[in-house]
Amino acid sequence: MSGSVFTLDDLRRILLESAGAEEGTDLGDDILDKKFGDLGYESLALLETGGRIERGWNITLDDSVLDDSTTPRALIEAVNAHLAAQAA
């Protein structure tokens, strides 16, 4: 799984594997700027998502990354920043 870029498709897959999708939530929609809470993903689901990202992309995310990343766009950018720093 690990690669040089973490994408929205990667995040969608991990969210579905980690916690599924709340009824009525369509992760195929434009979700980049929707709050995780509005998508039905609370702190436990995000912790599991963070763990899967760390294992799949061989990175370590600071605890604050999941707290500060309230939208998919923010989390994707944070993961990609970690990947870029690791590659440097």
JODAFEN-V401541 format. One record per residue. RES is the residue in three letters. SS is DSSP state (H for helix, E for strand, C for the rest). PSI is psi in radians with two decimals (* if undefined). Layout:
# JODAFEN-V401541
res;ss;psi
RES;SS;PSI
RES;SS;PSI
This chain:
# JODAFEN-V401541
res;ss;psi
MET;C;-0.61
SER;C;2.50
GLY;C;-3.03
SER;C;-0.20
VAL;C;2.40
PHE;C;2.19
THR;C;2.97
LEU;H;-0.67
ASP;H;-0.67
ASP;H;-0.80
LEU;H;-0.77
ARG;H;-0.83
ARG;H;-0.79
ILE;H;-0.73
LEU;H;-0.77
LEU;H;-0.70
GLU;H;-0.63
SER;H;-0.83
ALA;H;0.06
GLY;C;-2.81
ALA;C;2.41
GLU;C;2.51
GLU;C;2.31
GLY;C;-0.12
THR;C;2.20
ASP;C;1.83
LEU;C;-0.10
GLY;C;-0.30
ASP;C;3.06
ASP;C;1.67
ILE;C;-0.01
LEU;C;-0.70
ASP;C;0.24
LYS;C;2.49
LYS;E;2.46
PHE;C;-0.69
GLY;C;-0.68
ASP;C;-0.43
LEU;C;-0.09
GLY;C;0.22
TYR;C;2.00
GLU;C;-3.01
SER;H;-0.72
LEU;H;-0.73
ALA;H;-0.65
LEU;H;-0.59
LEU;H;-0.76
GLU;H;-0.72
THR;H;-0.80
GLY;H;-0.73
GLY;H;-0.72
ARG;H;-0.65
ILE;H;-0.81
GLU;H;-0.79
ARG;H;-0.72
GLY;H;-0.56
TRP;H;0.12
ASN;C;0.89
ILE;C;2.91
THR;C;2.12
LEU;C;2.35
ASP;C;2.65
ASP;H;-0.58
SER;H;-0.35
VAL;H;-0.84
LEU;H;-0.59
ASP;H;-0.73
ASP;H;-0.38
SER;C;1.56
THR;C;-0.15
THR;E;2.78
PRO;H;-0.71
ARG;H;-0.79
ALA;H;-0.71
LEU;H;-0.75
ILE;H;-0.77
GLU;H;-0.71
ALA;H;-0.75
VAL;H;-0.77
ASN;H;-0.56
ALA;H;-0.72
HIS;H;-0.72
LEU;H;-0.71
ALA;H;-0.74
ALA;H;-0.64
GLN;H;-0.60
ALA;H;-0.39
ALA;C;*
